[in-house]
Amino acid sequence: MFHRSVICRAALVLLPCLGLFIAGAGAQTRPERVASLNLCTDQLLLALADRGRISSLSRLAGDPSLSFLADKAAGLPRNDGGAEAVLFARPDLVLTGTYGQQEQGVLLRRQGLDVMTFAPWTSLEQGRSQIRALALRLGHPNRGEDLIARIDGSLERARGMVSGQPSLLVYERGGWVMGPRSPIGEVLVQMGFRLHQGALGLTEGGVARLETIVTNPPDFMLVDEASNQAVDNGTALLAHPALTEAVPRTRRLALPARLTICGGPSTPAAIDALSAEVQAKIR
């Protein structure tokens, strides 16, 4: 690449030459068959790739309770997340996550497969970088920019819509409280909320005891939409009478899990749904 750029400078056509070179390189390396082993990479692949280039998706891709693009996943092959089946299929590119799939990634790389690993988003900027990287690798950078524009548009519409900086606790099943670095936390702060986990002594996230929340309740909570029904121990906590009295359902914003599990094409929908909840429940 260095020699090509020197030639371009000598010819005084640096930008056109580099543009042609990069376009040519992208065309040569664009993968024809891409496999995803992870629910979140499923979503990115479905949003950014040509359908005919998808070799397989994870077994969760078609679950409408978890997968935002379950309808788009219909009819596409599935894999079990194991390296052996993927090796047999020999895709040009494999997408994996960072939790529980490190060994698969190492094995696939040792066998000569091209593997891209994507960590859960800790910020919207990290998400933008992931989208751009994958869209470029797939040969569709414009699709990546379109998705980023949708995320940024939803974020801009939601910015500053809450006045007075009310406190809000993102409370998940089993009493889990998210850490301060997360896309949903970033969205909430930009909307005008003050995150409540610091007031509970959980500056890095963790499990909040019911007694702690009841004695120091937030103004609002953000919960999974499914927590409206106590179906197991994890959701029973959210239906506890003491918590219901401290933070009644009228002060709980609820989003379906399929919008918040993964960053990606569900992100603008999650921001818009959160905005609708704010408009309905916060005057």
N, C-alpha and C positions, 0 to 999 in steps of 0.2 A: 504494500500500500504506500510505503514511503517513496519508492521509486516512481510510482504512478503520479504522486502529487508533485514531485520534482518536474516530471515531464509536463504536467499541466501548467505549472508556473512558467516554465520556459516558453510554452506556447501562448501564455497570457490568456488562458481559458480555464483558470483554476476551478471556478464554481461549476460551469457546465460539465467539465471533465469529472470532477468528483461526484456530481449528481448522477452522471451516467454510470460511474463505477459502482456507487452504492446501490443504485437500482438494479444493476446487473448482479451484484453479489446477493442482494435480497432474493432475486428471482431464482438464483442457483440453490440457495439454502432453504427456501421455503419448504416446510415439511408437508408431505403428502398424506401422512397418516399420524394422527396425534391421539395418544391415550391419556386419560386423567384417572388418577387413583384416589382422589380426594373430593369431597363434596364442594369445597370452595373453589378448587380449580375446575371442577365440572362447570360451575356457573360462569367463570371467566371464559372457558373454552366455548361454551354454547353461545355466549354473547359476541365473541370476537372471531371465531373461525367459520369457514365455510362448512356447512353440514356434511358434505361429502368427504371432508378430510378428517372427520372425527372417527378414530378407530374404535374407541370404547370409552365408557364413563364408569364412575364408581356405582356400586349397587344402590346408593342412596339418591342418585340423580333423579329418579322418577317418583320419589316420595313427596307428595304435595305438602305434607306438614313440615318438611325440612327444606325442600328444594324450591327456590323461587322460580326456576325455569323448568319445572317438572313436565310441563306440557311440551316444551321444545325437546326434552330428552326422550319423549315417547318414540319408540321404534328404533332407537340407537342401541348398539351392543353394550353389554355391561361386563365389567371385570370384578373379581373378588378382592381386589386390592393387593393381591400377591404378585411377586416378581415373576414366578414361573409362567403363569398364563400370559403375562405381558411379553415376556421373552419369546414365547412361542408365536405370538402375533407379529413380533418384529416391527413395531411402529417406528417412525422416524424421530418422534419426539414424545417424551413422557413427562407429564406434569404431576408433581407430588406436593404434599404438605410437609410441615416440619414435625408434627406430633405423630409418633408411632409409625412413621414411614421412612426413617433414616436408613434402616438396613436395606429396605427395598431399593432406595435410591443408590446406595453404594454398590449393591449387586448389579443393578442395571447398568451403571456406569462402567463397572469392570467388564461387562459383556459388550461394551462398545456402544451402548445406546445413549442418545442425547437426552439428558434429564434437566428439567428446570424445577427448582423447589421454591415454593411460595409460603412464607410465614403468615400467620394471622395478622391482619392490619393492626398496628398500634397507633396509627394516625391516618388522616385522610391524605396527607402528602405521601406517605408510604404506599397507600393504595393507588394514587395516581402514578407513582413510579412503576408499580407492578403492572398496571394496566398498559402503560406505554411499552414496557419491556416485552410483554407477551404479544401485544398487537403488532409490534415491529417484527418479532420472531415469526409470527404467523403470516406476515406480509400484508397486514391491513392496519397500518398506523392510523389511518383516518377513522376507523371504527373505534380505536382506543380514544382518540380525541373527542369523538362524539359522546362516548360514555362519560368521559371526564366532564364534558360540558353539561351533561344532564345532572351529574352530581353537583357541580358548582352552581348550576341554576337553581336546584332545589335548596341548596344551602343559602344562597343569596335571598331567596324568597322567605326563608325562615328566620333570617338574621334579625335580632332585636325585637321579635314579636312578643316577648314576655317582658313586662315592666316590673320594677321593684326588686329584682333578683331573688325570687323565692327559692328556697332550698329544695333540692330534689335528690332522692336516693334511687339509684338503679338497683333493684332488689331481685335476685334470681332464685330459682328453686334451691332448696336446701339452705337458704340464708346467705348465699354468696353475694358479695358486693364487689363490683369491678374496681380495678385500679384506676388511677387518674389518667393514664395514657391509653385512650381508646377512641375510635372514631365517634361512637355514640356520645361519649363524654364531651368531645370537641364540639359536636353539633349542639348539645344541650347548653354549653357555655355560650356559644355564639347566639343561641336563641334568647339568652338572657337569664338562664338559671344559674344558681350557685350549687355546686355539687356538695352533697351532705356527708360523704364518707369521712372527710377530715374531722367533722364534728363527732364522729363515733370512734375516733382514734384509729381509723383504717386508712391511713394516708397512702398505702400501697395496695389496698384491696384486702380481701379476706372474708372470713365468715363473721357476720354480725349476729350476736345473740338477740333473741326476741326481746329480752328485758332491756337491753341497751337502746333499741329502737323505740320501745314503748315509753321509756323515761325521757328520751330526747328525740322525738319524732321529726321527720322532715315535713315541709309544707306539702310536698307531693312525692309520689313514688312512680317509677317506671317499671312495669312488670310485663311478663309474658301474658299474652291474651289467654292462653290456656290455663293460667292460674286462677281463673274465675271459678274453676271446679277443682275440688280436692280429690285427686285420683290416686295419690300415693303420698309417702311421707314428705317428699320434696315440695309438693304443692300444698299439702295440709298446713304447713307453716304459714303460708300466705293467707289462708282462710281462718287463722286463729282469731277468736273473738277479741282478744286484747289488741292485736294488731289492727283488726278491722275498726275498733273504736279509736285507736290512735291515728290511723290513716284510713278513713273510710273509702269506699270504692269511688265515690265522687271526686276524690283527690288522687286517684290512681290512673295514670296514663298507661294504656295497654297496646302492645304491638304483637303481631303474630311472629313466632320464632323464625319462620322462613325469611323474614325481612332483616333479621339481625344476626343470624348465625354466621353469615359470611359477608365480607365486604365485596363489592362488585356491582353487578347489574341490579341487585336488590337495594343498593344504598340510596339512590334517589327516591325509590318507592318508600323506603323506611323513613326518610326525612319528610316526605309529603304526608305520610300517614301520621307521623308524630305531630306535624303542624296541625293536622285536622283534629287530633285529640286535644291539643292545646286550645284550639278555637272552641271546641265543644265543652271543655271542662274548666277553663281558666278565664275568668271575666276580668 
